[in-house]
Every structure is written in C-alpha cells, then in structure tokens.
Amino acid sequence: MKGWGLVLLLGVSILAGSGPAGGWVSGTGEIDISRSVVHRMADYERHSSMAGDGSLRIGGSSAGASSLSYSGDVPLVGFKRIETGSPFRGTKTSFQEAFSATDIKREVTTSASSHLVATDMNLAFNGTYVTSSNMHQAFVRDVSSHQRYTGNFEIQNTIQFGSLADRRPALSVTVLPQDCSARVGGPIRRVYAVSNVGTVPVRDLYLVDSRVGPVPLSRTELSPGEVASGSSSFALGEEDAPGLHKDSIVATAVDYAGNGAEASASATVDLIGWQGLNLTVESSGGCIHPGGGLASVYTIENTGDLPINNLTVTDSIAPGPVAANLTLMPGEAVNLTADLAVLGPSPPTRLISASGNRSDGEMVARSIEVVLQPC
C-alpha cells in the first residue's frame, strides 16, 4: 500500500531529537538510543527511545535540525512523549508518537520549549506510524487528535502547537494596484490576495472593499500558508470630484475554535476630471469602409477659469495624435481638422480623447465614444 498523508495535529515534534544533539552516527548493528528531559520549573517533559538491528545513519545539530535513515530485516521501533504546561496552571498539551518500520528516512527541523513545539518534516517509511495529541485548557476546551498509518507512506508537513496565543489565526491582505490614476468613466480593476499567515486553518473568509462592497473570493477556507484571490472592476463618474480617492479593504475570518482574525489594506485612485474641458467631433459621411477617407473636425473648448497647457487630442482610428502641445486660455476654443484613412476592417467604435494640464498642475481629460456604421 502506498499513499500520501498530511498530519495536522495540535502541534507535534515528529521524529526529532531521537539521535545525538550534534554530530552523526553511521553503522550497521544493534541500536538502543534513549533520551529524557524533565524541567519541572517550566512544566516541560520530553522522553524518547529507539531500538532496532540494521543499518542506521543519524545526523543532528544543536540548532534542532536532524536526519535519520534506517533499513533492516528487524524493524526500527521508536517511541516519544512530549508534555508542556500543567493542569494546575490551566493549560496542558501532550503528544505521543510510536513507529515500527523496516525502512525509514526523514529530515526534520524542530524547535521546542516549555511554551512551543514546532517542526518541519519530510518522512518516508515502510511499516506503522502512530501519533496522538491532546490539548486541555481548564473550563474552556479539550482537543484530541489521533493518526495511524500502516504501509508504505511519504509524509510532508509543518506542525506547531503551544499556548493559545501561539495558535491564534492571522491574515494578511494585498491589493493591486495599490495606487493608480484613471479618467472619469474609465474602468478601474483591482486584484486582491488574502493569505493565512497564522498557524491554524480558518474558515468563513470574507473581503470587503469600501468602494465596491463585498468581493467574491476563490476560497473561503484556508490552511496556514494558503492564499485566496479575488478581483473587482468599477468606474468613477462626473459626480466624483477629481483628485485622490482612498478606499479601505478589510478581510475577516475565524478559526475552527471561533477565534477571529482581521487584516486591512488601502488603495487610492487619482481621478482625472474633465471639469473645464469640452470636446465635440463632426465627421463627413454617414458610414465608413476599409480604405475610405473620413474628414473630421474636432472642437476643444476651455470652459474653466485657468489656462490648459500641453493639450493633446487623439483618435482611435488615427495612427498618432491628431494634435499635441496646444495651449488654451479660459474661454478659448480651437477647431482641428483631420482627414483620416480607415485601414483594414471597420472598427465598431471610435474613441476620441483630449487631455492636458491646468496651470495649477491638475490634469484634465475628456473622452467621447462614437459608434461607426460600416457602408
């Protein structure tokens, strides 16, 4: 039997610390290793043992990283128990592990203290592997977990437990673009990513953008390290004053114990208004055809009370700007004439835009859309 297993426990140190605290051991023969650590002042206990008869290699470091490989006709049998906390102090967590395997390979990095046990582990074995763990918090909760695997398995996991503060859920949220500029009526698209940066799974994931309201997400449940995505699209109209518009984005979720998590971000839009700028266009003929000509007259008027510099006019069926670097004083208007040749199939719409900068530095723009009728 072969399979993949993901062990999600209250927090477990898997197959760590059975060998030497530093250095390595390699050889073939009988194996008998045990270790015991009891710290009564810190309410911390750790006991482990391992015995077998075969080919063994163990490497370890004082930083908590270790590796083990074993093969033999006689199974390598191991046992470990870790306990932190005390029922007299209100919280106690315990973990027990046992295995019996004729072939086993593992790499693990472990950190352990009286308050936290955490491990990153890769494990492959042929045999039986069992874990059980319990967390007790007086008058609040009791949680138990049990796993048993018999066969040929490969397991990759990250496991952590400790105090309830260590296991609180946590989120982070990002939004792109965080800052952008847009013209009145122009589309604005945002992309969101919500990450579970805590140590426990979360559910009921919910995201709200103050500009558009609730945003659907790709997932509503996340394990640690996983990400949910979403997007929105909107436009700002003439009723929205030009300038910076700042929006808030808030993501919320709860873990399976009912603890809440919240994260927030912000995004701004620099709205380019068209106050003070008017644009009209008149074209000859009622229809166009590929290769045909289209004479157009563009009328741009400064209806504001400040000069408009660097005025540029573009037409989507023109190869480049119709006119550029014009200046209009308040109350002035200019008529521009262009004879355009329509190349290729007739497009369904035509977009004409005028934009410039007022003397106070504010950018203004005006766009109109014309539906084109083919001949």
C-alpha positions as CSV (number, residue, x, y, z in Angstrom):
1,M,0.0,0.0,0.0
2,K,1.3,3.5,-0.9
3,G,-0.1,6.8,-0.1
4,W,0.4,10.4,0.9
5,G,-0.5,11.7,4.3
6,L,-0.7,15.1,5.8
7,V,-0.6,15.1,9.6
8,L,-2.3,18.1,11.1
9,L,-2.0,17.8,14.9
10,L,-2.3,20.1,17.9
11,G,1.4,20.6,17.3
12,V,3.9,17.8,17.2
13,S,7.6,17.3,17.1
14,I,7.9,14.4,14.6
15,L,10.9,12.0,14.9
16,A,13.1,14.8,16.2
17,G,15.7,14.5,18.9
18,S,16.0,10.7,18.9
19,G,19.6,10.9,17.9
20,P,22.6,12.9,19.1
21,A,22.3,16.6,19.8
22,G,25.1,17.3,17.4
23,G,27.4,15.3,15.0
24,W,26.4,12.0,13.4
25,V,26.2,8.2,13.8
26,S,26.5,5.7,11.0
27,G,26.8,1.9,11.0
28,T,25.2,-1.5,11.0
29,G,24.2,-3.5,14.1
30,E,22.1,-3.3,17.2
31,I,20.6,0.1,18.1
32,D,19.4,1.3,21.5
33,I,19.0,5.0,22.0
34,S,17.0,6.9,24.6
35,R,16.8,10.4,26.0
36,S,14.8,12.0,28.8
37,V,14.5,15.7,29.7
38,V,12.4,16.9,32.6
39,H,12.2,20.6,33.6
40,R,9.7,20.8,36.5
41,M,10.0,24.6,36.9
42,A,9.0,25.1,33.3
43,D,6.4,22.2,33.3
44,Y,8.2,20.6,30.4
45,E,8.9,16.9,29.8
46,R,10.4,15.0,26.8
47,H,11.1,11.3,26.6
48,S,12.3,9.3,23.5
49,S,13.7,5.9,22.8
50,M,14.6,3.9,19.7
51,A,15.8,0.3,19.2
52,G,16.5,-2.0,16.2
53,D,19.0,-4.1,14.4
54,G,20.0,-2.9,10.9
55,S,21.8,-0.2,9.0
56,L,21.4,3.3,10.6
57,R,22.6,6.8,10.0
58,I,21.7,9.7,12.2
59,G,22.9,13.3,11.8
60,G,22.0,16.2,14.1
61,S,22.8,19.7,15.1
62,S,22.4,21.9,18.2
63,A,20.1,24.1,16.1
64,G,17.4,21.4,16.1
65,A,17.9,20.0,12.5
66,S,18.3,16.3,12.2
67,S,18.2,13.5,9.7
68,L,17.7,9.7,10.1
69,S,17.8,6.7,7.7
70,Y,17.4,3.1,8.6
71,S,16.9,-0.2,6.8
72,G,17.0,-3.8,8.1
73,D,15.1,-7.0,8.4
74,V,14.3,-6.2,12.0
75,P,12.0,-3.1,12.4
76,L,13.4,0.0,14.0
77,V,11.0,0.7,16.9
78,G,10.7,4.2,18.4
79,F,8.6,6.0,21.0
80,K,8.4,9.6,22.1
81,R,6.3,11.6,24.5
82,I,6.3,15.4,25.0
83,E,4.3,17.3,27.6
84,T,4.1,21.0,28.1
85,G,2.1,23.0,30.7
86,S,0.3,21.8,33.7
87,P,-3.3,21.3,34.7
88,F,-2.6,23.4,37.8
89,R,-1.7,26.3,35.5
90,G,-4.8,25.9,33.3
91,T,-3.4,24.5,30.1
92,K,-1.6,21.3,29.3
93,T,-0.6,19.8,26.0
94,S,0.8,16.3,25.4
95,F,2.0,14.4,22.4
96,Q,2.9,10.7,21.9
97,E,4.5,9.1,18.9
98,A,5.4,5.5,18.0
99,F,6.7,3.8,14.9
100,S,7.9,0.4,13.7
101,A,9.5,0.4,10.3
102,T,11.9,-1.7,8.3
103,D,12.8,1.2,6.1
104,I,12.6,4.9,7.2
105,K,14.0,8.1,6.0
106,R,13.3,11.6,7.5
107,E,14.6,15.1,7.6
108,V,13.2,17.3,10.4
109,T,13.9,20.8,11.9
110,T,12.5,21.2,15.4
111,S,12.2,23.9,17.9
112,A,10.9,23.0,21.4
113,S,10.5,24.9,24.7
114,S,8.1,24.9,27.6
115,H,5.7,27.1,25.5
116,L,6.0,25.9,21.9
117,V,6.8,22.8,19.9
118,A,7.1,23.2,16.1
119,T,8.6,21.1,13.3
120,D,9.1,21.0,9.5
121,M,9.3,17.3,8.5
122,N,9.8,15.1,5.4
123,L,9.1,11.4,6.2
124,A,9.1,8.2,4.2
125,F,8.6,4.8,5.8
126,N,7.5,1.2,5.3
127,G,5.8,0.0,8.5
128,T,3.5,1.5,11.1
129,Y,3.5,5.1,12.3
130,V,1.1,6.4,15.1
131,T,0.7,9.8,16.7
132,S,-1.8,11.1,19.3
133,S,-2.0,14.5,20.9
134,N,-4.2,16.3,23.4
135,M,-4.7,19.9,24.5
136,H,-6.6,20.8,27.7
137,Q,-7.5,24.3,28.8
138,A,-9.4,24.3,32.0
139,F,-13.1,25.3,31.7
140,V,-12.5,26.3,28.0
141,R,-11.7,23.4,25.7
142,D,-10.3,19.9,25.2
143,V,-8.9,18.9,21.8
144,S,-7.6,15.4,20.8
145,S,-6.1,14.1,17.6
146,H,-5.0,10.6,16.6
147,Q,-3.4,9.3,13.4
148,R,-2.2,5.8,12.4
149,Y,-0.5,4.8,9.1
150,T,0.4,1.3,8.2
151,G,2.1,0.6,4.8
152,N,4.5,2.5,2.6
153,F,4.0,6.2,3.0
154,E,5.6,9.6,2.3
155,I,4.5,12.5,4.5
156,Q,5.4,16.2,4.3
157,N,4.1,18.5,6.9
158,T,4.6,21.5,9.2
159,I,3.3,21.1,12.7
160,Q,3.1,23.5,15.6
161,F,1.5,23.9,18.9
162,G,1.9,25.9,22.1
163,S,-0.1,28.3,24.1
164,L,-3.4,29.5,22.8
165,A,-1.8,32.8,21.9
166,D,0.6,30.9,19.6
167,R,-2.3,29.4,17.8
168,R,-4.4,32.5,17.1
169,P,-5.4,32.9,13.5
170,A,-3.8,35.6,11.4
171,L,-4.5,37.1,7.9
172,S,-2.7,39.4,5.5
173,V,-4.3,41.2,2.5
174,T,-2.8,42.9,-0.5
175,V,-4.4,44.8,-3.3
176,L,-3.0,45.7,-6.7
177,P,-2.7,48.3,-8.0
178,Q,-2.3,50.0,-4.6
179,D,-2.2,53.4,-6.3
180,C,-3.4,54.3,-9.8
181,S,-4.8,57.1,-11.9
182,A,-7.9,57.0,-14.0
183,R,-10.1,59.3,-16.1
184,V,-13.7,59.9,-15.4
185,G,-15.7,57.0,-16.7
186,G,-12.6,54.9,-17.3
187,P,-12.5,51.3,-16.0
188,I,-10.5,50.5,-12.8
189,R,-9.7,46.9,-12.0
190,R,-8.3,45.7,-8.6
191,V,-6.9,42.3,-7.8
192,Y,-6.9,41.0,-4.2
193,A,-4.9,38.3,-2.4
194,V,-5.7,37.2,1.2
195,S,-3.1,34.9,2.9
196,N,-3.4,32.8,6.0
197,V,-0.2,33.8,7.9
198,G,-1.3,32.2,11.1
199,T,-0.7,28.7,12.5
200,V,-4.3,27.3,12.3
201,P,-6.8,26.8,9.5
202,V,-9.5,29.5,9.0
203,R,-13.0,29.5,7.5
204,D,-15.7,32.0,6.6
205,L,-13.2,34.2,4.8
206,Y,-14.8,37.5,3.8
207,L,-13.4,40.5,1.9
208,V,-15.0,44.0,1.6
209,D,-13.8,46.9,-0.5
210,S,-15.3,50.2,0.7
211,R,-15.6,51.2,-3.0
212,V,-17.4,48.2,-4.4
213,G,-18.7,46.3,-1.3
214,P,-18.2,42.5,-0.8
215,V,-15.7,40.9,-3.2
216,P,-16.1,37.2,-4.1
217,L,-13.0,35.1,-3.3
218,S,-11.7,31.9,-4.9
219,R,-11.7,30.2,-1.5
220,T,-13.5,30.7,1.9
221,E,-11.3,28.2,3.9
222,L,-7.5,28.4,4.1
223,S,-4.9,26.3,5.8
224,P,-1.7,28.0,7.0
225,G,0.2,29.4,4.1
226,E,-2.6,29.2,1.6
227,V,-4.0,32.2,-0.4
228,A,-7.4,33.2,-1.7
229,S,-7.8,35.6,-4.6
230,G,-10.5,37.9,-6.0
231,S,-11.0,40.9,-8.3
232,S,-13.3,43.8,-8.9
233,S,-14.0,46.4,-11.6
234,F,-15.6,49.8,-11.3
235,A,-15.6,53.3,-12.8
236,L,-15.7,56.8,-11.2
237,G,-18.2,59.3,-12.8
238,E,-18.6,63.0,-13.1
239,E,-20.2,63.1,-9.7
240,D,-16.9,62.1,-8.1
241,A,-14.7,65.1,-7.5
242,P,-11.3,65.0,-9.2
243,G,-8.3,64.2,-7.0
244,L,-7.3,61.3,-4.7
245,H,-9.9,58.8,-3.6
246,K,-8.8,56.5,-0.8
247,D,-10.6,53.2,-0.2
248,S,-10.2,50.6,2.6
249,I,-10.1,46.8,2.1
250,V,-10.8,44.6,5.0
251,A,-10.6,40.7,5.2
252,T,-12.0,38.7,8.1
253,A,-12.1,35.0,9.0
254,V,-12.5,32.7,12.1
255,D,-10.7,29.6,13.0
256,Y,-12.5,26.4,14.0
257,A,-12.4,27.3,17.6
258,G,-14.3,30.6,16.9
259,N,-11.3,32.9,17.2
260,G,-11.5,35.8,14.8
261,A,-8.8,37.3,12.5
262,E,-8.8,40.6,10.5
263,A,-6.4,42.3,8.1
264,S,-6.7,45.5,6.2
265,A,-5.1,47.4,3.3
266,S,-5.8,50.6,1.4
267,A,-5.9,51.6,-2.3
268,T,-6.1,55.1,-3.9
269,V,-7.3,56.3,-7.3
270,D,-6.2,59.7,-8.6
271,L,-9.2,60.7,-10.6
272,I,-8.5,62.9,-13.6
273,G,-11.6,65.1,-14.1
274,W,-12.9,66.8,-17.2
275,Q,-14.1,70.0,-15.5
276,G,-13.2,72.9,-17.7
277,L,-12.7,70.9,-20.9
278,N,-15.3,70.2,-23.6
279,L,-14.9,68.1,-26.7
280,T,-17.1,67.5,-29.8
281,V,-16.4,66.0,-33.1
282,E,-18.1,66.1,-36.5
283,S,-17.3,63.8,-39.4
284,S,-18.3,63.8,-43.0
285,G,-20.4,61.0,-44.4
286,G,-22.7,58.6,-42.5
287,C,-20.6,55.5,-42.9
288,I,-17.1,54.3,-43.5
289,H,-15.5,51.4,-45.4
290,P,-12.0,49.9,-45.5
291,G,-9.6,52.2,-47.4
292,G,-12.1,55.1,-47.3
293,G,-11.4,58.5,-46.1
294,L,-13.1,60.2,-43.1
295,A,-12.8,64.0,-42.7
296,S,-13.3,65.1,-39.1
297,V,-13.5,68.4,-37.2
298,Y,-12.6,68.4,-33.5
299,T,-13.7,71.2,-31.3
300,I,-12.0,71.6,-28.0
301,E,-13.1,74.4,-25.6
302,N,-11.6,75.5,-22.3
303,T,-14.7,76.2,-20.2
304,G,-12.7,76.7,-16.9
305,D,-11.0,79.7,-15.3
306,L,-7.4,78.5,-15.7
307,P,-5.2,78.0,-18.8
308,I,-4.8,74.4,-20.1
309,N,-1.3,73.5,-21.3
310,N,0.1,70.5,-23.2
311,L,-3.3,69.8,-24.7
312,T,-3.3,66.6,-26.8
313,V,-6.0,65.2,-29.0
314,T,-6.1,61.5,-30.0
315,D,-8.5,59.4,-32.2
316,S,-8.5,55.6,-32.1
317,I,-8.6,55.4,-35.9
318,A,-5.7,57.8,-36.3
319,P,-2.1,56.4,-36.4
320,G,-1.0,59.0,-33.8
321,P,-2.1,62.2,-32.0
322,V,-4.3,64.5,-34.1
323,A,-2.7,67.5,-32.4
324,A,-0.3,67.9,-29.5
325,N,1.2,70.6,-27.2
326,L,-1.6,73.1,-27.6
327,T,-2.5,75.8,-25.1
328,L,-6.0,77.1,-24.5
329,M,-6.8,80.1,-22.3
330,P,-10.0,80.3,-20.3
331,G,-13.0,80.8,-22.7
332,E,-10.9,79.9,-25.8
333,A,-11.8,77.2,-28.3
334,V,-10.0,75.6,-31.2
335,N,-11.2,73.7,-34.3
336,L,-8.9,71.0,-35.6
337,T,-9.4,69.3,-39.0
338,A,-8.0,65.9,-39.9
339,D,-8.5,63.7,-43.0
340,L,-8.2,60.1,-41.8
341,A,-7.8,56.9,-43.9
342,V,-9.5,53.8,-42.5
343,L,-7.2,50.8,-42.8
344,G,-8.4,47.3,-42.5
345,P,-11.9,46.2,-41.3
346,S,-14.0,49.0,-39.9
347,P,-13.9,49.0,-36.0
348,P,-17.2,49.0,-34.2
349,T,-16.5,52.1,-32.2
350,R,-14.2,55.2,-32.3
351,L,-12.7,56.8,-29.1
352,I,-11.7,60.4,-29.2
353,S,-9.9,62.0,-26.2
354,A,-8.5,65.3,-25.3
355,S,-6.2,65.8,-22.2
356,G,-4.0,68.5,-20.8
357,N,-2.7,70.1,-17.6
358,R,-4.2,73.2,-15.9
359,S,-1.9,75.9,-14.8
360,D,-2.3,74.7,-11.2
361,G,-0.9,71.3,-12.1
362,E,-4.3,69.4,-12.2
363,M,-4.7,67.1,-15.1
364,V,-8.0,67.3,-17.0
365,A,-9.3,65.0,-19.8
366,R,-12.4,64.4,-21.8
367,S,-13.3,61.4,-24.0
368,I,-16.2,60.6,-26.2
369,E,-17.2,57.4,-28.0
370,V,-18.7,57.2,-31.5
371,V,-20.4,54.2,-32.9
372,L,-19.2,53.6,-36.5
373,Q,-21.5,52.3,-39.2
374,P,-19.9,50.3,-42.0
375,C,-21.1,51.2,-45.5
